[in-house]
Amino acid sequence: QNGLDAQKLNAQFAKMSANDSCTSGGQACIGGAFAQCVGSSWAVTPCSSGLSCFALPLVTKAGTSLACDTQSDAEARFVAAGVQGGVTG
């Protein structure tokens, strides 16, 4: 289930813009960068060179986490979680 949940988040993130309104405290990956909602605006922090922000499935407990990762490692995490379709399903 974690893999499916993370794919759903990544698909939602792909449609988001840094100009979208948000709920304070929210987190997302927008345009490959980590974004945190401050007030009602996204504060965007780029990942290091060669990395992009992804929602990834947790391994040891229910849930997902947002992290900067390589595309290939992110995809491997979804394979390991037993889901098909890459990072967005």
Secondary structure as a PSIPRED ss2 file (coil, helix, strand):
# PSIPRED VFORMAT (PSIPRED V4.0)

   1 Q C   1.000  0.000  0.000
   2 N H   0.000  1.000  0.000
   3 G H   0.000  1.000  0.000
   4 L H   0.000  1.000  0.000
   5 D H   0.000  1.000  0.000
   6 A H   0.000  1.000  0.000
   7 Q H   0.000  1.000  0.000
   8 K H   0.000  1.000  0.000
   9 L H   0.000  1.000  0.000
  10 N H   0.000  1.000  0.000
  11 A H   0.000  1.000  0.000
  12 Q H   0.000  1.000  0.000
  13 F H   0.000  1.000  0.000
  14 A H   0.000  1.000  0.000
  15 K C   1.000  0.000  0.000
  16 M C   1.000  0.000  0.000
  17 S C   1.000  0.000  0.000
  18 A C   1.000  0.000  0.000
  19 N C   1.000  0.000  0.000
  20 D C   1.000  0.000  0.000
  21 S C   1.000  0.000  0.000
  22 C C   1.000  0.000  0.000
  23 T C   1.000  0.000  0.000
  24 S C   1.000  0.000  0.000
  25 G C   1.000  0.000  0.000
  26 G C   1.000  0.000  0.000
  27 Q E   0.000  0.000  1.000
  28 A E   0.000  0.000  1.000
  29 C E   0.000  0.000  1.000
  30 I E   0.000  0.000  1.000
  31 G C   1.000  0.000  0.000
  32 G C   1.000  0.000  0.000
  33 A E   0.000  0.000  1.000
  34 F E   0.000  0.000  1.000
  35 A E   0.000  0.000  1.000
  36 Q E   0.000  0.000  1.000
  37 C E   0.000  0.000  1.000
  38 V E   0.000  0.000  1.000
  39 G C   1.000  0.000  0.000
  40 S C   1.000  0.000  0.000
  41 S E   0.000  0.000  1.000
  42 W E   0.000  0.000  1.000
  43 A E   0.000  0.000  1.000
  44 V E   0.000  0.000  1.000
  45 T E   0.000  0.000  1.000
  46 P C   1.000  0.000  0.000
  47 C C   1.000  0.000  0.000
  48 S C   1.000  0.000  0.000
  49 S C   1.000  0.000  0.000
  50 G C   1.000  0.000  0.000
  51 L C   1.000  0.000  0.000
  52 S E   0.000  0.000  1.000
  53 C E   0.000  0.000  1.000
  54 F E   0.000  0.000  1.000
  55 A E   0.000  0.000  1.000
  56 L E   0.000  0.000  1.000
  57 P E   0.000  0.000  1.000
  58 L C   1.000  0.000  0.000
  59 V C   1.000  0.000  0.000
  60 T C   1.000  0.000  0.000
  61 K C   1.000  0.000  0.000
  62 A C   1.000  0.000  0.000
  63 G C   1.000  0.000  0.000
  64 T E   0.000  0.000  1.000
  65 S E   0.000  0.000  1.000
  66 L E   0.000  0.000  1.000
  67 A E   0.000  0.000  1.000
  68 C E   0.000  0.000  1.000
  69 D E   0.000  0.000  1.000
  70 T C   1.000  0.000  0.000
  71 Q H   0.000  1.000  0.000
  72 S H   0.000  1.000  0.000
  73 D H   0.000  1.000  0.000
  74 A H   0.000  1.000  0.000
  75 E H   0.000  1.000  0.000
  76 A H   0.000  1.000  0.000
  77 R H   0.000  1.000  0.000
  78 F H   0.000  1.000  0.000
  79 V H   0.000  1.000  0.000
  80 A H   0.000  1.000  0.000
  81 A C   1.000  0.000  0.000
  82 G C   1.000  0.000  0.000
  83 V C   1.000  0.000  0.000
  84 Q C   1.000  0.000  0.000
  85 G C   1.000  0.000  0.000
  86 G C   1.000  0.000  0.000
  87 V C   1.000  0.000  0.000
  88 T C   1.000  0.000  0.000
  89 G C   1.000  0.000  0.000
